[in-house]
Amino acid sequence: MVRRKPVVMIEQTTLPDYLCPGLDIVFVGINPGAYSAEVGRYFATPRNRFWAALNKSSIVNAGRDLGPEDDASMNGYGIGLTDVVKRPSGSAADIRPAEFKAGSLVLQGKLLSCQPLVVCFNGLTGYKNYLRHALAVKPEATLGTQPRIIGGSRVFVTLNPSPANAAFSLRMIADWYWQLGKFRDQLK
């Protein structure tokens, strides 16, 4: 008789989805960074440019700069937050194809349920994996507005604000968010 060691499942803390019906924009990240999951806040790594770019873009008129501590209140500004894959990691390169497949299908259900005006993928990696796994289509995409829709939601792709994308400046990311805001305004 062969004795097998029991499999120990380690529960990982991840970030909640901030989604509800009637949102203007849902930002979709690839997956939570390890530090963000640890502190329980979206885009919490100090070098991540999401919040700085959002503040410079005028997508949200909060009367003050927003930061990771504001993630749970973003629905009040018409903004939602979620990820393609919910497992935190030190790098998006750690995400396995099976995780992208499962996460893309779950994400599709969430987006169809809340039906935002615009779904914004932060980076081509997340969107291309969504196309490949949720829609089973060839993952061709560029930055900006996309020809495909998700339910009734239009799709927009911006630069990923991760520190791993240091080749892109804060100004470049903020410019894409500004274009996203203009796109949203045209649809309203």
C-alpha positions in Angstrom: 0.0 0.0 0.0 1.4 3.4 -1.0 0.8 6.2 1.4 0.3 9.6 -0.1 0.8 12.8 1.5 -2.3 14.9 1.9 -2.5 17.9 -0.4 -2.4 21.1 1.6 -4.3 23.9 -0.1 -2.9 27.3 0.8 -5.6 30.0 0.6 -4.2 33.1 -1.0 -5.6 36.5 -0.3 -6.6 38.4 -3.4 -8.4 41.6 -4.1 -12.2 41.9 -4.3 -14.0 42.9 -7.4 -15.5 46.4 -7.3 -18.3 45.9 -9.8 -22.0 46.8 -10.0 -24.5 47.6 -12.7 -24.4 51.0 -14.3 -20.7 51.8 -14.2 -19.1 54.0 -16.9 -15.7 52.2 -16.9 -14.4 48.9 -15.5 -10.6 48.7 -15.4 -9.4 45.1 -15.9 -5.9 44.3 -14.7 -4.0 41.2 -15.6 -3.9 40.0 -12.0 -3.2 41.5 -8.5 0.4 42.1 -7.7 1.6 40.3 -4.6 2.1 43.6 -2.7 -1.4 44.9 -3.7 -3.0 41.7 -2.5 -1.0 41.8 0.8 -2.2 45.3 1.6 -5.6 44.7 0.1 -5.6 47.6 -2.4 -5.6 47.9 -6.1 -2.5 49.2 -7.8 -0.8 49.7 -4.4 2.8 49.2 -5.4 4.3 52.7 -5.0 5.9 52.5 -8.5 2.6 51.6 -10.2 1.4 54.5 -12.2 -2.3 53.7 -12.3 -3.5 56.3 -9.7 -1.2 59.0 -10.9 -2.3 58.5 -14.5 -5.9 58.4 -13.5 -5.5 61.7 -11.6 -3.8 63.4 -14.5 -6.4 62.1 -17.1 -9.5 63.8 -15.6 -11.5 60.6 -16.0 -12.6 61.2 -12.4 -13.4 64.6 -11.0 -13.0 63.9 -7.3 -11.7 67.3 -6.4 -8.5 65.7 -5.0 -6.0 63.1 -6.0 -7.2 59.5 -5.6 -4.9 56.6 -4.5 -5.1 52.9 -3.5 -7.0 53.7 -0.3 -9.9 54.9 -2.6 -10.3 51.7 -4.5 -13.4 50.6 -2.6 -15.2 53.9 -3.3 -14.5 54.0 -7.0 -18.0 52.7 -7.9 -19.3 56.1 -6.6 -17.3 57.7 -9.5 -18.7 55.3 -12.0 -15.5 53.2 -12.0 -15.1 49.5 -11.4 -12.0 47.4 -10.8 -11.3 43.7 -11.4 -8.7 41.4 -13.0 -8.5 38.7 -15.6 -6.9 36.3 -13.1 -7.5 36.8 -9.4 -4.3 34.9 -8.1 -1.7 37.4 -6.9 1.8 37.1 -8.2 5.1 38.9 -8.3 4.8 39.2 -12.0 2.2 38.6 -14.7 4.7 36.3 -16.3 3.9 33.9 -13.5 0.4 33.4 -14.7 -0.2 30.0 -16.4 -2.3 29.5 -19.6 -4.8 27.4 -17.6 -5.3 30.3 -15.2 -5.9 32.8 -18.1 -8.4 30.4 -19.5 -10.4 29.9 -16.3 -10.1 33.6 -15.3 -11.2 34.8 -18.8 -14.4 32.8 -18.6 -15.2 34.0 -15.1 -14.4 37.6 -16.1 -16.7 37.4 -19.1 -19.6 36.4 -16.8 -18.8 39.3 -14.4 -18.7 41.8 -17.2 -21.9 40.5 -18.8 -23.6 40.7 -15.4 -22.6 44.3 -14.6 -22.7 45.7 -18.3 -20.5 48.8 -17.9 -20.4 51.4 -20.7 -16.7 50.6 -21.3 -14.4 47.8 -20.3 -10.9 49.0 -20.2 -8.1 46.4 -20.2 -4.9 47.7 -18.7 -2.5 46.3 -21.3 -2.7 44.1 -24.3 -1.6 41.0 -22.4 -4.9 40.7 -20.4 -7.0 41.6 -23.4 -5.3 39.2 -25.8 -5.6 36.3 -23.3 -9.3 37.2 -22.8 -9.8 37.0 -26.6 -8.0 33.7 -26.8 -9.7 32.0 -23.9 -13.1 33.6 -23.5 -14.0 34.1 -27.1 -11.7 31.5 -28.8 -10.6 34.0 -31.4 -7.2 35.0 -32.7 -5.9 37.5 -30.2 -5.2 40.5 -32.4 -5.5 43.9 -30.8 -3.9 47.3 -30.6 -4.2 50.1 -28.0 -7.4 52.2 -28.0 -11.0 51.3 -29.0 -11.6 47.7 -30.1 -14.0 46.4 -32.7 -15.4 43.7 -30.3 -17.9 44.3 -27.6 -18.6 42.4 -24.4 -22.4 42.1 -24.2 -23.3 45.8 -24.6 -20.0 47.1 -23.3 -17.5 48.7 -25.6 -13.8 47.7 -25.2 -10.8 50.0 -24.8 -7.2 48.9 -24.2 -4.6 51.2 -22.6 -1.0 50.9 -21.6 -0.4 48.8 -18.6 0.6 51.1 -15.7 2.8 48.4 -14.0 6.4 49.3 -13.0 7.4 46.3 -15.3 6.4 48.6 -18.2 8.9 51.3 -17.4 9.5 52.0 -21.1 6.2 53.9 -21.0 6.1 57.2 -19.2 3.5 58.4 -16.8 2.5 61.0 -19.4 2.0 58.3 -22.0 -0.2 56.3 -19.7 -2.2 59.4 -18.6 -2.7 60.3 -22.3 -4.3 56.9 -23.0 -6.5 57.3 -19.9 -7.5 60.8 -21.2 -8.4 59.2 -24.6 -10.4 56.6 -22.6 -12.3 59.4 -20.8 -13.1 61.1 -24.2 -14.3 57.8 -25.5 -16.6 57.3 -22.5 -17.9 60.9 -22.9 -18.7 60.2 -26.6 -20.7 57.1 -25.7 -22.8 58.9 -23.0 
